[in-house]
Amino acid sequence: MSPRSRESRLHVLSVLVENKAGVLARVAGLFSRRGFNISSLAVAPTDEGERFSRITIVVDVDAAPLEQVVHQLDKLVNVVEISELAPADAVQGELLLATVEAGPAERSQVIELVGVFGGEVVDVGTSQLTVMLAGRPDQLDSFERLLEGYRVAGLQRTGRVALPKLGASSPRLSQVG
C-alpha cells in the first residue's frame, strides 16, 4: 500500500476525557476489542489544569467501523467530547529523537541535515550525536528516510498531537452535556 493511500485511511480523533485513573486503558481497550490498530496515541492534560486530558488517536480504519468506535467511545463515562480532525483542517505535530553514529567525517553532514529540518543537536558523544526534531509527521518521515544513509543507534517518535486549524470547523462527533 502506498504511503498516500495509507494516509487517506488514517483518521485522527481528538478525545477530551476526564483526567482519571484507568480512562486511557478503557479507551485503548475499545480499539483493541474492535481489532483496530492504533497508529499513534498521545495524551496529556489540557490547559484547564488537571481536570481534563486530551487523547489524540490516529487509527487506520474504514469510515463505517470508525462510526461504531465513536459510538462506543461516546458511551464511556469519562469521555467529554470526540472530534474527528480532517488532515486539511488540522495542525499536526510530532517529536523525533534519534541517536546517529557520526564520526568526524559524517558529523558535519548530520548536523547540516538536522539544521535543514529545523532540528537541533541535543547530545554529543565521541562517535554519536543525538538530535531532536519537532514538526509535521510528513516532515519527520522525510527526515527519517534521509537518515537511512547513516547508522541510527536509536530512534523514538512521540506520536501525533493535533488541534483544529484556526477558523476550521472540525466536526464534533459527540459532546456530553
N, C-alpha and C positions, 0 to 999 in steps of 0.2 A: 504494500500500500504506500502510495507516495505521501510525503510529508504534508502536502497541501490537502489531499483528500482526508488524511487522518485529522488534520487540524479542523476541517469542516465538521467532523463528527464530535469534536470536543465541545462540551458545554461547561460554562463557568457559572457556578451557583454561589451566591453570596448569602450566607445564612446567619442572621442575627439571633443569638441564643443568650439565655440567662447564663451567667458565669457560675456554674455549679458543678460539683464533682460528678463525673460519670456522663455528662452530656455529650462530650466528644465521642466516647465509646459507643453510645447509643446511636449517634448519627452515622459513624463509620460502619457500625454493625448493620444498619439498614441497607447500605450499599452492598455490603458483603452478602447478606441474605438474598439479595436480588441477583447476585453473580456479576455485578458491575465492578470493573477495575477503576479505582481512583488513581488518576494520572498524577494528581498533585493535591496536596492538602496543606493549608496554612491556617493557623488560628492564633489569635491574640486578643487581649482586652481592647475594647473600643475607647474612644476619647471620653466616654462617660464614666470613667473610673473603673472600678472592679465589678460593676453591676452586670454589664453585658460583654460578650465576646463576639467577634465576627469570624466565621469559618468560611474560607474560600476553598471551594471544592471544584476541581477540574475532573470531569468524568467523560469517558468515551462510550456514548450510548446513542441509540436512535431516539428520535423525539418522543414516540409513544411510551416506551418504558420510562423515560425521564419524567413524564407527567405522572406516572404511577409512583415513582420515588418521591416526587414533590408532594403528592397527596399523602403519602405515608409520613414524610418529614413533618408535614403540617399537623399531624396527629400527636407528635411528640410534645409533651407538656412544656418543656423548656425552650421551644422554638418560638421566637417572636415574629420574625419576618424572613421571607425567602424571595430572592430576586434572581432572575437569570440575566447575566451580563453578556450581551452580544459583543463579539470582539471589536466591531466597528464603533461601538458606543461605550467602550470601557478603556480605562487606563490600567495597564497590567505591568507588573514588575516582578523581579526575582533577583536573588543574590546568588553569586557563584564564588566559591573559594577553590583555588587549585594550587597544589604544590607541584612545581615543574623542575625536573632535573635540568640545570643550566650551568654548564662550566663556563670558563672565561670566554670561549668563542661564541657561545649561544646567548649568554646573559643579556647583552645589549639588544639582540633581536627580540627576545621575550619581553624585555622592558618596553621596547618600541611598540610591539603588538598590543600590550596592555594599555599603553597610552593612547593608541588609535581608538580603542574601545572605551576610553574614559575611565579605566580602572586604575588601581594603584597596587604597588608592591607593599605588602604588609609585614613580611618577614623575609630575612635574607640569611642564608647559610653559606658554607663554603662551596657547595655544589648544587644548591637548590634555592628556588625563590617561591614564596607563597604570595599569590596575587588574589585580589578581590575585585569583582565587578558587580555592579547593580545596573539593571536595565530591563528592557522588554525581553520576553522569552526568546523571540526570534533572533535578537542580537546576541544573546548568550549562546544560542545554538550555533551561530556563525563563529563565534569565538572558540567554542569547543571544537568545531571541525578544524579550525586553523591550528589548534593545539596538537592535533594528531601527528604533526610533523616533529613533535618533541616527546620525550619520555615524561608522562604525567604520573607522579608518585601517588597522588591522591586528588580527588575532585568531589565536591559536595555542592548541591544546589538546594535552595530552601523550599522551592515550590512557589507557585504564583500567589500573588495578592492582587486584588483588583477592586476598583471603585468605578462608578459610572463617570463618564466624561461630563464636564460641566455643560449644562444645557441639554444633555441627553436624557431621555426618559427610559430607564430600564424597567421592564415590566415586573411589577410586584406579583409574584405568583401566589403569595399568601401573606397575610398580615393578621396577627392576632389582635383583638381589641376593638 
